[in-house]
């Protein structure tokens, strides 16, 4: 973490969160209805898993 602070750069996890949030926000206004339907907090029929895994959608919380 010191290297990131010294060079004033983001960690990979922080950068991934920024890109996923940007991607997720673009889904809402997409012209394709199938892609537009992906703009929901969790996938239908796929409940949130609470194992020690990190999912991209966890960045939205």
Jmol script that loads the backbone (N, CA, C; Angstrom):
load data "model"
ATOM      1  N   UNK A   1       0.818  -1.198   0.000  1.00  0.00           N
ATOM      2  CA  UNK A   1       0.000   0.000   0.000  1.00  0.00           C
ATOM      3  C   UNK A   1       0.858   1.257   0.000  1.00  0.00           C
ATOM      4  N   UNK A   2       2.040   1.188   0.549  1.00  0.00           N
ATOM      5  CA  UNK A   2       2.885   2.374   0.603  1.00  0.00           C
ATOM      6  C   UNK A   2       3.273   2.833  -0.796  1.00  0.00           C
ATOM      7  N   UNK A   3       3.555   1.888  -1.672  1.00  0.00           N
ATOM      8  CA  UNK A   3       3.930   2.240  -3.037  1.00  0.00           C
ATOM      9  C   UNK A   3       2.799   2.987  -3.736  1.00  0.00           C
ATOM     10  N   UNK A   4       1.569   2.513  -3.525  1.00  0.00           N
ATOM     11  CA  UNK A   4       0.424   3.178  -4.143  1.00  0.00           C
ATOM     12  C   UNK A   4       0.239   4.588  -3.599  1.00  0.00           C
ATOM     13  N   UNK A   5       0.459   4.748  -2.318  1.00  0.00           N
ATOM     14  CA  UNK A   5       0.320   6.082  -1.720  1.00  0.00           C
ATOM     15  C   UNK A   5       1.442   7.005  -2.174  1.00  0.00           C
ATOM     16  N   UNK A   6       2.654   6.478  -2.237  1.00  0.00           N
ATOM     17  CA  UNK A   6       3.792   7.296  -2.651  1.00  0.00           C
ATOM     18  C   UNK A   6       3.650   7.769  -4.096  1.00  0.00           C
ATOM     19  N   UNK A   7       3.200   6.879  -4.967  1.00  0.00           N
ATOM     20  CA  UNK A   7       3.059   7.229  -6.381  1.00  0.00           C
ATOM     21  C   UNK A   7       1.690   7.804  -6.710  1.00  0.00           C
ATOM     22  N   UNK A   8       0.816   7.832  -5.715  1.00  0.00           N
ATOM     23  CA  UNK A   8      -0.544   8.360  -5.874  1.00  0.00           C
ATOM     24  C   UNK A   8      -1.293   7.648  -7.000  1.00  0.00           C
ATOM     25  N   UNK A   9      -1.269   6.300  -6.951  1.00  0.00           N
ATOM     26  CA  UNK A   9      -2.008   5.499  -7.922  1.00  0.00           C
ATOM     27  C   UNK A   9      -2.979   4.592  -7.177  1.00  0.00           C
ATOM     28  N   UNK A  10      -4.003   4.158  -7.894  1.00  0.00           N
ATOM     29  CA  UNK A  10      -5.026   3.297  -7.294  1.00  0.00           C
ATOM     30  C   UNK A  10      -4.585   1.838  -7.332  1.00  0.00           C
ATOM     31  N   UNK A  11      -5.133   1.052  -6.413  1.00  0.00           N
ATOM     32  CA  UNK A  11      -4.877  -0.384  -6.431  1.00  0.00           C
ATOM     33  C   UNK A  11      -5.714  -1.005  -7.542  1.00  0.00           C
ATOM     34  N   UNK A  12      -5.418  -2.244  -7.865  1.00  0.00           N
ATOM     35  CA  UNK A  12      -6.162  -2.937  -8.918  1.00  0.00           C
ATOM     36  C   UNK A  12      -7.631  -3.050  -8.536  1.00  0.00           C
ATOM     37  N   UNK A  13      -7.909  -3.344  -7.275  1.00  0.00           N
ATOM     38  CA  UNK A  13      -9.296  -3.484  -6.822  1.00  0.00           C
ATOM     39  C   UNK A  13     -10.060  -2.161  -6.940  1.00  0.00           C
ATOM     40  N   UNK A  14      -9.426  -1.062  -6.580  1.00  0.00           N
ATOM     41  CA  UNK A  14     -10.076   0.252  -6.699  1.00  0.00           C
ATOM     42  C   UNK A  14     -10.329   0.604  -8.161  1.00  0.00           C
ATOM     43  N   UNK A  15      -9.358   0.305  -9.009  1.00  0.00           N
ATOM     44  CA  UNK A  15      -9.497   0.593 -10.439  1.00  0.00           C
ATOM     45  C   UNK A  15     -10.598  -0.271 -11.053  1.00  0.00           C
ATOM     46  N   UNK A  16     -10.668  -1.542 -10.654  1.00  0.00           N
ATOM     47  CA  UNK A  16     -11.708  -2.441 -11.161  1.00  0.00           C
ATOM     48  C   UNK A  16     -13.088  -1.953 -10.745  1.00  0.00           C
ATOM     49  N   UNK A  17     -13.212  -1.453  -9.526  1.00  0.00           N
ATOM     50  CA  UNK A  17     -14.502  -0.939  -9.051  1.00  0.00           C
ATOM     51  C   UNK A  17     -14.949   0.250  -9.886  1.00  0.00           C
ATOM     52  N   UNK A  18     -14.035   1.139 -10.218  1.00  0.00           N
ATOM     53  CA  UNK A  18     -14.375   2.315 -11.034  1.00  0.00           C
ATOM     54  C   UNK A  18     -14.852   1.886 -12.417  1.00  0.00           C
ATOM     55  N   UNK A  19     -14.122   0.966 -13.052  1.00  0.00           N
ATOM     56  CA  UNK A  19     -14.490   0.531 -14.391  1.00  0.00           C
ATOM     57  C   UNK A  19     -15.802  -0.246 -14.400  1.00  0.00           C
ATOM     58  N   UNK A  20     -16.037  -1.091 -13.376  1.00  0.00           N
ATOM     59  CA  UNK A  20     -17.282  -1.850 -13.356  1.00  0.00           C
ATOM     60  C   UNK A  20     -18.479  -0.938 -13.132  1.00  0.00           C
ATOM     61  N   UNK A  21     -18.348   0.059 -12.262  1.00  0.00           N
ATOM     62  CA  UNK A  21     -19.450   1.001 -12.038  1.00  0.00           C
ATOM     63  C   UNK A  21     -19.758   1.777 -13.308  1.00  0.00           C
ATOM     64  N   UNK A  22     -18.728   2.164 -14.030  1.00  0.00           N
ATOM     65  CA  UNK A  22     -18.922   2.884 -15.295  1.00  0.00           C
ATOM     66  C   UNK A  22     -19.624   1.981 -16.314  1.00  0.00           C
ATOM     67  N   UNK A  23     -19.182   0.725 -16.411  1.00  0.00           N
ATOM     68  CA  UNK A  23     -19.796  -0.241 -17.319  1.00  0.00           C
ATOM     69  C   UNK A  23     -21.259  -0.485 -16.953  1.00  0.00           C
ATOM     70  N   UNK A  24     -21.530  -0.668 -15.663  1.00  0.00           N
ATOM     71  CA  UNK A  24     -22.883  -0.941 -15.182  1.00  0.00           C
ATOM     72  C   UNK A  24     -23.821   0.222 -15.496  1.00  0.00           C
ATOM     73  N   UNK A  25     -23.341   1.449 -15.350  1.00  0.00           N
ATOM     74  CA  UNK A  25     -24.176   2.616 -15.632  1.00  0.00           C
ATOM     75  C   UNK A  25     -24.481   2.749 -17.119  1.00  0.00           C
ATOM     76  N   UNK A  26     -23.602   2.266 -17.979  1.00  0.00           N
ATOM     77  CA  UNK A  26     -23.843   2.318 -19.422  1.00  0.00           C
ATOM     78  C   UNK A  26     -24.909   1.312 -19.850  1.00  0.00           C
ATOM     79  N   UNK A  27     -25.106   0.251 -19.082  1.00  0.00           N
ATOM     80  CA  UNK A  27     -26.092  -0.768 -19.445  1.00  0.00           C
ATOM     81  C   UNK A  27     -27.509  -0.208 -19.455  1.00  0.00           C
ATOM     82  N   UNK A  28     -27.790   0.728 -18.577  1.00  0.00           N
ATOM     83  CA  UNK A  28     -29.142   1.263 -18.429  1.00  0.00           C
ATOM     84  C   UNK A  28     -29.634   1.945 -19.703  1.00  0.00           C
ATOM     85  N   UNK A  29     -28.750   2.596 -20.424  1.00  0.00           N
ATOM     86  CA  UNK A  29     -29.150   3.358 -21.610  1.00  0.00           C
ATOM     87  C   UNK A  29     -28.800   2.664 -22.919  1.00  0.00           C
ATOM     88  N   UNK A  30     -28.495   1.390 -22.870  1.00  0.00           N
ATOM     89  CA  UNK A  30     -28.103   0.678 -24.084  1.00  0.00           C
ATOM     90  C   UNK A  30     -29.320   0.453 -24.974  1.00  0.00           C
ATOM     91  N   UNK A  31     -29.100   0.481 -26.289  1.00  0.00           N
ATOM     92  CA  UNK A  31     -30.220   0.332 -27.225  1.00  0.00           C
ATOM     93  C   UNK A  31     -30.689  -1.109 -27.377  1.00  0.00           C
ATOM     94  N   UNK A  32     -29.833  -2.083 -27.104  1.00  0.00           N
ATOM     95  CA  UNK A  32     -30.200  -3.491 -27.206  1.00  0.00           C
ATOM     96  C   UNK A  32     -30.971  -3.897 -25.945  1.00  0.00           C
ATOM     97  N   UNK A  33     -32.227  -4.374 -26.081  1.00  0.00           N
ATOM     98  CA  UNK A  33     -33.028  -4.722 -24.899  1.00  0.00           C
ATOM     99  C   UNK A  33     -32.443  -5.874 -24.074  1.00  0.00           C
ATOM    100  N   UNK A  34     -31.729  -6.794 -24.706  1.00  0.00           N
ATOM    101  CA  UNK A  34     -31.125  -7.893 -23.949  1.00  0.00           C
ATOM    102  C   UNK A  34     -29.998  -7.383 -23.050  1.00  0.00           C
ATOM    103  N   UNK A  35     -29.231  -6.456 -23.559  1.00  0.00           N
ATOM    104  CA  UNK A  35     -28.152  -5.875 -22.758  1.00  0.00           C
ATOM    105  C   UNK A  35     -28.734  -4.953 -21.696  1.00  0.00           C
ATOM    106  N   UNK A  36     -29.774  -4.226 -22.059  1.00  0.00           N
ATOM    107  CA  UNK A  36     -30.415  -3.313 -21.105  1.00  0.00           C
ATOM    108  C   UNK A  36     -30.985  -4.083 -19.910  1.00  0.00           C
ATOM    109  N   UNK A  37     -31.434  -5.312 -20.136  1.00  0.00           N
ATOM    110  CA  UNK A  37     -32.020  -6.105 -19.051  1.00  0.00           C
ATOM    111  C   UNK A  37     -30.970  -6.567 -18.034  1.00  0.00           C
ATOM    112  N   UNK A  38     -29.692  -6.421 -18.343  1.00  0.00           N
ATOM    113  CA  UNK A  38     -28.629  -6.786 -17.401  1.00  0.00           C
ATOM    114  C   UNK A  38     -28.425  -5.733 -16.327  1.00  0.00           C
ATOM    115  N   UNK A  39     -29.107  -4.604 -16.454  1.00  0.00           N
ATOM    116  CA  UNK A  39     -28.953  -3.501 -15.495  1.00  0.00           C
ATOM    117  C   UNK A  39     -29.836  -3.738 -14.270  1.00  0.00           C
ATOM    118  N   UNK A  40     -29.504  -4.756 -13.502  1.00  0.00           N
ATOM    119  CA  UNK A  40     -30.186  -5.052 -12.243  1.00  0.00           C
ATOM    120  C   UNK A  40     -29.109  -5.411 -11.220  1.00  0.00           C
ATOM    121  N   UNK A  41     -29.347  -5.163  -9.930  1.00  0.00           N
ATOM    122  CA  UNK A  41     -28.308  -5.408  -8.918  1.00  0.00           C
ATOM    123  C   UNK A  41     -27.845  -6.859  -8.798  1.00  0.00           C
ATOM    124  N   UNK A  42     -28.738  -7.809  -9.017  1.00  0.00           N
ATOM    125  CA  UNK A  42     -28.327  -9.213  -8.958  1.00  0.00           C
ATOM    126  C   UNK A  42     -28.963  -9.954 -10.118  1.00  0.00           C
ATOM    127  N   UNK A  43     -28.305 -10.987 -10.569  1.00  0.00           N
ATOM    128  CA  UNK A  43     -28.821 -11.745 -11.696  1.00  0.00           C
ATOM    129  C   UNK A  43     -30.013 -12.580 -11.258  1.00  0.00           C
ATOM    130  N   UNK A  44     -31.066 -12.676 -12.072  1.00  0.00           N
ATOM    131  CA  UNK A  44     -32.235 -13.477 -11.699  1.00  0.00           C
ATOM    132  C   UNK A  44     -31.862 -14.957 -11.555  1.00  0.00           C
ATOM    133  N   UNK A  45     -32.376 -15.572 -10.517  1.00  0.00           N
ATOM    134  CA  UNK A  45     -32.101 -16.985 -10.283  1.00  0.00           C
ATOM    135  C   UNK A  45     -30.693 -17.244  -9.773  1.00  0.00           C
ATOM    136  N   UNK A  46     -29.965 -16.182  -9.456  1.00  0.00           N
ATOM    137  CA  UNK A  46     -28.595 -16.328  -8.980  1.00  0.00           C
ATOM    138  C   UNK A  46     -28.436 -15.496  -7.711  1.00  0.00           C
ATOM    139  N   UNK A  47     -28.787 -16.068  -6.555  1.00  0.00           N
ATOM    140  CA  UNK A  47     -28.728 -15.289  -5.313  1.00  0.00           C
ATOM    141  C   UNK A  47     -27.298 -14.890  -4.973  1.00  0.00           C
ATOM    142  N   UNK A  48     -27.187 -13.888  -4.141  1.00  0.00           N
ATOM    143  CA  UNK A  48     -25.854 -13.441  -3.712  1.00  0.00           C
ATOM    144  C   UNK A  48     -25.149 -14.567  -2.972  1.00  0.00           C
ATOM    145  N   UNK A  49     -23.912 -14.775  -3.305  1.00  0.00           N
ATOM    146  CA  UNK A  49     -23.110 -15.792  -2.632  1.00  0.00           C
ATOM    147  C   UNK A  49     -22.237 -15.104  -1.606  1.00  0.00           C
ATOM    148  N   UNK A  50     -22.142 -15.670  -0.464  1.00  0.00           N
ATOM    149  CA  UNK A  50     -21.341 -15.062   0.592  1.00  0.00           C
ATOM    150  C   UNK A  50     -20.141 -15.922   0.945  1.00  0.00           C
ATOM    151  N   UNK A  51     -19.587 -16.580  -0.036  1.00  0.00           N
ATOM    152  CA  UNK A  51     -18.337 -17.279   0.198  1.00  0.00           C
ATOM    153  C   UNK A  51     -17.230 -16.230   0.199  1.00  0.00           C
ATOM    154  N   UNK A  52     -16.008 -16.653   0.364  1.00  0.00           N
ATOM    155  CA  UNK A  52     -14.908 -15.690   0.371  1.00  0.00           C
ATOM    156  C   UNK A  52     -14.509 -15.315  -1.051  1.00  0.00           C
ATOM    157  N   UNK A  53     -15.492 -15.099  -1.880  1.00  0.00           N
ATOM    158  CA  UNK A  53     -15.256 -14.692  -3.257  1.00  0.00           C
ATOM    159  C   UNK A  53     -15.690 -13.255  -3.428  1.00  0.00           C
ATOM    160  N   UNK A  54     -15.062 -12.605  -4.352  1.00  0.00           N
ATOM    161  CA  UNK A  54     -15.462 -11.242  -4.670  1.00  0.00           C
ATOM    162  C   UNK A  54     -16.024 -11.240  -6.081  1.00  0.00           C
ATOM    163  N   UNK A  55     -17.219 -10.735  -6.220  1.00  0.00           N
ATOM    164  CA  UNK A  55     -17.885 -10.664  -7.504  1.00  0.00           C
ATOM    165  C   UNK A  55     -17.887  -9.212  -7.961  1.00  0.00           C
ATOM    166  N   UNK A  56     -17.909  -9.012  -9.258  1.00  0.00           N
ATOM    167  CA  UNK A  56     -17.923  -7.649  -9.803  1.00  0.00           C
ATOM    168  C   UNK A  56     -19.111  -6.855  -9.283  1.00  0.00           C
ATOM    169  N   UNK A  57     -20.241  -7.494  -9.158  1.00  0.00           N
ATOM    170  CA  UNK A  57     -21.444  -6.787  -8.709  1.00  0.00           C
ATOM    171  C   UNK A  57     -21.352  -6.334  -7.257  1.00  0.00           C
ATOM    172  N   UNK A  58     -20.418  -6.880  -6.500  1.00  0.00           N
ATOM    173  CA  UNK A  58     -20.228  -6.433  -5.120  1.00  0.00           C
ATOM    174  C   UNK A  58     -19.698  -5.008  -5.064  1.00  0.00           C
ATOM    175  N   UNK A  59     -19.120  -4.516  -6.147  1.00  0.00           N
ATOM    176  CA  UNK A  59     -18.617  -3.142  -6.180  1.00  0.00           C
ATOM    177  C   UNK A  59     -19.749  -2.124  -6.196  1.00  0.00           C
ATOM    178  N   UNK A  60     -20.946  -2.550  -6.516  1.00  0.00           N
ATOM    179  CA  UNK A  60     -22.077  -1.624  -6.589  1.00  0.00           C
ATOM    180  C   UNK A  60     -22.636  -1.291  -5.224  1.00  0.00           C
ATOM    181  N   UNK A  61     -22.287  -2.058  -4.234  1.00  0.00           N
ATOM    182  CA  UNK A  61     -22.825  -1.854  -2.883  1.00  0.00           C
ATOM    183  C   UNK A  61     -22.066  -0.769  -2.165  1.00  0.00           C
TER     184      UNK A  61
END
end "model"
wireframe off; spacefill off
backbone 0.3
color backbone group
